[in-house]
């Protein structure tokens, strides 16, 4: 996420390394490079200029504390300014209605329909809501089918009227249906449209006026950069939406939209999409995003994801097994499954401070654990329960059965032994915390 911008900002801030005091000269050199990095990330020129001017005003004349290097102070100033530029504080979604009505708007191809499903899944699993998805794209039958597929995937009902060509009627009928059937959130997915298409813009404005949603969200593809910001402004002028959704942040995005969209439309980014899976949705925290842009990771989000997968009863059983030296490959496999539920591996690695930089040229696939899982599944129940019985002949059989090499089986056995020892040392608090266990698993190679 924003790897190019992160690299350029790091190089820019490296200029101050070794200086005992921040001066006008070294600040100017540093901020010149910071501005260039922002412009390369497709940040508007005026915003980039105002950004560096503000940082300079705050930096000038500040004496460096004895425990703080000039580069570190500048990083803090840049981080604080980035945080402020992206909104300062996170802004939650308004769920005050009964039902709460959320209107989704956006361009064609922005990922709006998929994100409607992600949002429904988020509200269902994280907020305990009963959402209803509404198919209001009356122009593409495939869009209605797509929403039904998404709904089936996450276990959320979809309301549609394939023969009705009036989006306002469909939306109003869906809200009546929701009230009669106990749904407390209605998510209305509308057709993708171009800002210059007057007829389509009038249609969504009419839907907005008719259903009076608690939330109107604008979905935008982060990979479109400054074009996304300009489009958001055009939509906001018509809809006066409440917040922005940035999708496809897991792609090779330059970051300009994330950094500048708040200052242009004065509306907060509320959620981000970080992958293709239905679980790949995060609340947008400006401070955490600033940390990630500056290569500082996002430990808080990492721990939060770990805690979501934490099962207290399973943890107690695991602790007992560790205490009795009975931790086996079935338990190991369970921990891998929990880590996989936390999100795509590339995103998780980016949350570990320093890991993103160290592994920036390493392609981390979502199926990074597939060879490990194949090896474990090729073991007999006895071998998974008592790894000590695995000798040379068994390793050859396991390698053949899993389509791997004996060397890979040996490597897994060694890593498993190391993790078992680590977990034994962590007894008391270690068996409970999946986030800490990741420290032992992040070095594993598929």
C-alpha positions, -999 to 999 in steps of 0.1 A, spaced: 0 0 0 16 33 -12 50 16 -14 64 42 -39 53 71 -18 66 56 13 100 50 -3 103 86 -16 92 101 17 117 80 36 145 92 13 134 128 16 134 127 54 167 109 54 183 143 44 181 155 80 199 125 95 230 135 114 221 172 119 219 185 155 194 212 147 167 218 122 177 248 101 161 267 73 185 252 48 181 215 57 143 219 62 141 235 27 160 206 11 139 180 29 106 196 21 115 201 -15 118 163 -17 87 158 3 67 180 -21 81 161 -51 71 128 -35 36 140 -30 33 153 -65 46 120 -79 18 104 -58 -7 125 -78 -14 150 -50 -27 183 -62 1 209 -66 -16 235 -43 -23 209 -16 13 196 -18 26 232 -15 4 241 14 13 209 31 51 215 30 46 252 39 27 241 71 53 216 80 81 242 75 63 267 98 60 241 125 96 229 121 115 262 120 133 271 151 124 239 170 153 227 190 159 190 188 153 172 221 183 153 235 165 120 230 152 129 195 170 132 162 161 159 137 149 133 112 126 118 138 111 152 147 105 159 110 88 125 106 65 133 135 56 167 120 50 151 85 29 124 101 8 149 121 3 169 90 -7 139 69 -31 128 96 -47 162 96 -49 164 58 -67 130 57 -93 141 83 -76 140 117 -100 116 134 -120 86 121 -157 92 114 -181 64 120 -211 55 99 -246 69 109 -269 40 119 -296 61 136 -326 53 114 -350 25 118 -341 11 94 -309 29 87 -308 37 50 -274 38 32 -273 50 -4 -242 39 -24 -231 60 -53 -201 60 -76 -186 56 -110 -188 25 -132 -161 1 -123 -153 16 -89 -162 -16 -71 -194 -2 -57 -215 -34 -58 -188 -55 -43 -182 -30 -15 -220 -29 -8 -216 -65 0 -185 -59 21 -203 -32 41 -233 -55 46 -210 -82 59 -192 -57 81 -224 -45 97 -237 -80 101 -206 -96 117 -191 -66 135 -221 -45 145 -247 -73 149 -271 -57 123 -296 -74 100 -289 -57 66 -309 -58 34 -291 -53 1 -311 -35 -26 -304 -38 -63 -312 -5 -79 -291 -8 -110 -319 -10 -135 -296 -8 -166 -275 -39 -161 -292 -73 -153 -257 -86 -146 -254 -61 -118 -285 -74 -102 -272 -110 -105 -238 -99 -91 -255 -85 -60 -275 -117 -55 -242 -137 -58 -226 -114 -32 -256 -117 -9 -256 -155 -11 -219 -155 -3 -223 -135 29 -257 -148 39 -275 -114 34 -309 -111 16 -311 -91 -16 -342 -72 -26 -347 -67 -64 -374 -61 -89 -358 -71 -123 -389 -60 -143 -392 -26 -127 -373 2 -145 -379 29 -119 -350 31 -93 -370 54 -70 -399 29 -68 -375 0 -61 -357 18 -33 -390 29 -17 -405 -6 -19 -373 -21 -5 -375 2 26 -412 -9 31 -401 -45 28 -373 -40 53 -397 -24 79 -421 -53 75 -394 -80 78 -372 -69 107 -342 -55 87 -325 -26 106 -301 -16 78 -309 -10 41 -280 -7 17 -291 7 -17 -267 -2 -45 -273 22 -75 -260 21 -111 -225 33 -118 -227 66 -136 -205 93 -151 -205 127 -135 -211 142 -169 -242 121 -175 -270 145 -166 -298 120 -168 -281 95 -146 -271 122 -121 -307 134 -120 -318 98 -113 -296 93 -82 -305 127 -70 -342 117 -72 -335 85 -53 -317 104 -27 -345 129 -23 -372 101 -21 -356 78 5 -338 105 26 -309 81 36 -290 85 69 -258 79 49 -249 87 13 -215 72 5 -194 78 -26 -173 48 -37 -142 56 -56 -113 36 -70 -81 48 -53 -60 38 -83 -75 66 -103 -56 92 -83 -64 128 -88 -92 120 -112 -110 103 -83 -108 135 -63 -122 156 -92 -150 131 -97 -158 131 -60 -162 169 -61 -186 167 -91 -208 141 -72 -207 160 -40 -220 191 -57 -251 171 -67 -256 147 -38 -238 164 -8 -228 129 3 -217 121 38 -185 101 33 -161 85 9 -152 48 4 -118 42 -11 -115 8 -29 -86 -11 -43 -61 2 -19 -43 -32 -21 -33 -24 -57 -4 -3 -70 -20 29 -60 -1 62 -58 -20 75 -28 -31 109 -41 -68 102 -36 -64 90 0 -43 120 9 -63 148 -7 -99 139 -11 -109 151 23 -95 185 18 -111 189 -16 -147 178 -8 -145 183 30 -161 149 36 -144 121 56 -131 89 42 -151 63 62 -140 29 49 -113 14 27 -113 -17 6 -81 -37 9 -87 -68 -12 -112 -90 -30 -125 -110 -1 -157 -99 16 -138 -94 48 -114 -70 31 -129 -38 46 -114 -15 72 -126 16 90 -104 45 79 -82 59 106 -62 89 93 -35 85 120 -30 48 112 -29 55 75 -3 82 80 18 56 99 16 32 71 24 58 44 56 67 64 66 30 67 58 28 104 33 -1 102 -1 -3 119 3 -25 150 -31 -14 165 -51 -26 135 -30 -58 134 -38 -65 171 -75 -56 165 -78 -81 137 -61 -108 159 -85 -101 187 -114 -106 163 -102 -142 157 -94 -148 193 -115 -176 209 -111 -177 247 -122 -214 251 -98 -225 223 -70 -205 239 -75 -223 272 -73 -257 255 -42 -245 236 -25 -234 268 -31 -268 284 -16 -285 254 14 -263 255 19 -269 292 18 -307 286 40 -306 255 10 -318 234 10 -290 209 7 -307 175 3 -300 138 -35 -299 141 -31 -270 165 -5 -255 142 -30 -257 113 -57 -241 134 -34 -211 141 -27 -207 104 -64 -207 96 -69 -180 122 -42 -158 107 -56 -163 72 -90 -150 85 -73 -118 95 -69 -107 59 -46 -110 29 -10 -116 38 4 -86 20 -18 -63 40 -9 -80 73 28 -77 66 24 -40 58 10 -36 94 42 -49 109 67 -19 114 96 -23 91 83 -54 74 69 -36 44 102 -21 36 122 -53 42 99 -73 20 90 -47 -6 104 -67 -35 90 -100 -22 57 -111 -37 34 -123 -8 5 -143 -21 -28 -149 -3 -20 -186 -6 14 -182 11 6 -211 35 -7 -235 9 24 -257 9 25 -258 47 -12 -268 48 -6 -295 21 23 -310 41 2 -311 73 -28 -326 55 -5 -353 41 4 -365 76 -15 -393 94 -35 -385 125 -7 -400 146 20 -378 129 -1 -346 134 -6 -355 171 29 -368 178 54 -351 154 83 -369 171 74 -401 153 81 -385 119 113 -402 107 131 -401 73 108 -426 56 77 -408 68 91 -375 55 95 -390 20 59 -402 20 46 -369 33 66 -350 6 52 -372 -21 17 -369 -8 18 -331 -6 36 -325 -39 65 -309 -21 102 -317 -14 117 -335 16 137 -302 22 104 -284 26 91 -310 51 123 -307 70 120 -269 71 84 -271 84 95 -295 111 123 -272 122 99 -241 122 73 -261 141 99 -271 167 110 -235 171 74 -223 175 67 -250 201 97 -238 221 87 -202 218 51 -209 229 64 -228 258 85 -198 269 55 -175 264 33 -196 288 12 -174 310 2 -149 283 16 -164 251 -9 -191 242 -37 -166 244 -25 -139 220 -26 -146 183 -9 -114 175 22 -124 195 22 -158 178 25 -141 145 60 -131 155 70 -167 152 50 -174 120 59 -144 99 93 -159 92 78 -190 77 84 -197 41 59 -216 19 
